């Protein structure tokens, strides 16, 4: 509720640049719920936090907040103390009684500066307290600190066990994996023009699980670089002049060892940026990719899966845009999906990028994507991931000799 003539300081010029950068990096892609009945305050929160990359939802009442929290998950909640009906303190107390909101960061905003009022809110369960008129600098610093603290707690709680660490280390040291390659097809004529390099572990461990365990064991980049080295060595024997798409996390791309490995590639490379960590933690990513040996192309994955992914498109300006499987699945039967794909086709045309649809599994999906002008396709309908030996065997069966 608006309790002052000037409830929020909105000047950006007065903010310490370092504090802005730290807050901005943490806020990118974060989901924040603001509970405030004053529409002006809602717009100010949306503008201030949204400008730094956060996705802000405003609920005008406690009742509406409850409705949103049933179906949506938020990284942090900002609550005005003087809400009509169920007050801010009452809302916080009720939220703390639910399992999903028991430890969620909640900031109370109030025009009451006296200790008794603050203690009432802390007793209700707020994580922090901001006094009106609200300084956006202070608010962003508090939001940033709480989000970082939550990230650190999750990181600690998800740290790999000793057994997992040993298993991950053994896979790396003994290189217990085999490169596989899934064809990437030009939809206009169904010609194979490239391959995505994938990994299959000898013990049958799911690749996503194996890489996740390695990251939680502190050897994520080392494993990524090792499998990349083997994949590029095998890719030298792929047929024709196919380009090769490889997956890498932001931290791995920033590793100097990454340069040494990709410098050995004989095929044209496409680097597919993994979303294992916020790209905002590496603000010079675009310059880094541009300086890599061989000038590889950059691809953004899971496009259309969320606001953060769309923001990443604008900031990184990739040469290849991969449609999220959620947009591809059933696109032939859903006009909404077709409209979204059509819009992204227009976007990639404007920026001169290729549009690649992954996870194509039906003829209907393939035909619809071709009609919408999608450039490239990938999926089990067009070809499953195969070892190099299986690719050569398939070519031999059709009478085509590998180059």
C-alpha positions, 0 to 999 in steps of 0.5 A: 500500500502507498504510504508516502508521497515518494515511496521508491527511489528510482534513479539509476545513476546514483547506484553503485555500479558494482552493486548493480552488476552483481544484482543484475547477474543474479536477477536474470531469469529469476521469478519474483512475486510482488504482493501489493495493492497499489498499481503504481508500486507494482509498476515500479517493482516490475520496471526496476527488477525487470530491467535487471532480468527478473520476471516479476508477477504482481498480485494485488491481494493476499488472496490472489497471491495464494492462487498464484502460489498454488500453480507457480513457483517463485524464487522470492516474494516481496510483500507490502505490510499494509495489504487490505483484508489479510495483512502482509504479516498474516499472509507471511505467517500463513505461507510459512505454514506450507511446505513449499513456502517454509524457507522461501525468501520473503521481503516485507516492505513497510512504512513502519520503521519502529522496532515493534512493527519490524519484530512483528513481521520477523516473528511472522517469518519474513526473511528481511525488512525494507522501510519506505520510501524504498530505495531500489539500490537497497532492495536490489542488494537485498534481493540479490543477497537472498537469492545468492544465499539460497543458491549456496544452500542448494549447492551445498545440499546437492553436493555429490556424496563421496561414492558419487564423487569416486564414480565420477572421477573413475569415469573421467580417469578411465574415459568410460564413454563412447561418442555418438552422433545424431544427424541434423537434416536440412528440411528442404531436401532431407539431406544430412548436413551435420551431426550433434555429438553426444555421449554414451557412458559404458556403465549405462548411466544416463548422460544428464545424470553423469554430467550433473554428478561431475558438476556436483563433484567439482569436475564438470568442465574436466569431463566436458572437455574430455568427452569433447576431445574424444568426440572431435577425434571421432568426428574427423571420420564423419562422412562428407563435409558435415559440421559438428555441434558440440555441447558446452557449459558457460564455465567450460567455454571460458576455460582456456583448455577449451581453446586447445581442444577445439583448435584440433577440430577438422570439421566446422563447429557449432557450440551449443550453449548448455543451460547448466548455469546462468550465462549472466555469470559470464557477461563477456561470453559473446566476446569469448565465443568470437575469439575461439579458434576456427570461429565456431558458430553459437547455438542457443538451446531450448528456445521458447521454453521461457523468458530467460531463453528469449532474453539470451537470444537477444544478448548472445545473437546466436547463428543457430536457434534450437526450438525447444522440444515442447514447441515441436511436440504436436506442432501439427495439431496445435495452432498456438505452437505453430504461431510461436514457431512462425514468430521465431522463424521471422525472428531468425530471418531478421537476425540471419540465423538458422532455425533448428527443430529438435525432437521431431518424432512424427511425419506430421511434425516434420511436414508442418515444420517444413511448411513453416520454413524451419531450416533444420531438423533433428530427432528420432524420425530423422535419425537416432544417435549412432556410434561412428561404426554404425554410421559407416555400416549404414552408409555401406548398406546403402552403397555409399562409402564414407569420405 
